[in-house]
Amino acid sequence: MHLLMCAPMLLVVGYLVVTDKAGGGAILYAVGCLAMMGAMMALMNHGPDDHSSGHRH
């Protein structure tokens, strides 16, 4: 799911780099954004595991 959300940004940056409308350094910003979003998604999946919400398993 993470790659699906980042694919449009990577495609646009790749297109801009290929057509020389943006420098090669622009891809570093896109990859940095991809890594940051991946870290946030990984951290969001690990919430507290105290089972005190009243649900029975």
C-alpha distance (Angstrom), angle and dihedral (degrees) to the residues before:
residue distance angle dihedral
M1 . . .
H2 3.79 . .
L3 3.80 93.3 .
L4 3.79 90.8 46.9
M5 3.80 90.4 58.3
C6 3.82 93.6 46.2
A7 3.81 98.0 42.3
P8 3.84 96.0 86.8
M9 3.81 91.6 52.9
L10 3.80 92.2 47.8
L11 3.81 91.7 47.9
V12 3.81 92.8 50.5
V13 3.81 92.9 47.3
G14 3.80 90.7 46.2
Y15 3.81 90.6 50.9
L16 3.80 92.1 48.9
V17 3.80 91.8 49.7
V18 3.83 93.0 47.5
T19 3.81 92.6 49.6
D20 3.84 91.5 46.6
K21 3.79 92.6 -119.4
A22 3.81 89.2 120.5
G23 3.78 130.8 30.2
G24 3.77 125.1 -111.1
G25 3.81 89.4 -102.1
A26 3.80 89.7 70.1
I27 3.79 89.6 74.3
L28 3.82 88.6 61.3
Y29 3.80 90.3 60.5
A30 3.81 90.6 49.9
V31 3.81 92.8 48.9
G32 3.82 90.0 46.2
C33 3.80 89.9 52.4
L34 3.81 89.8 48.5
A35 3.82 90.9 51.9
M36 3.81 92.8 46.5
M37 3.80 92.5 50.3
G38 3.81 90.0 47.6
A39 3.79 90.9 52.8
M40 3.81 92.0 48.8
M41 3.80 92.3 48.9
A42 3.80 91.1 48.5
L43 3.81 91.7 50.5
M44 3.81 93.5 46.9
N45 3.80 91.3 57.7
H46 3.80 92.8 60.2
G47 3.80 105.8 69.3
P48 3.79 127.0 156.4
D49 3.79 113.2 -58.8
D50 3.81 100.9 -155.8
H51 3.87 98.5 124.3
S52 3.82 90.7 -144.2
S53 3.79 95.1 127.6
G54 3.79 93.3 98.7
H55 3.79 96.5 -109.2
R56 3.78 117.6 132.9
H57 3.78 121.1 -140.4
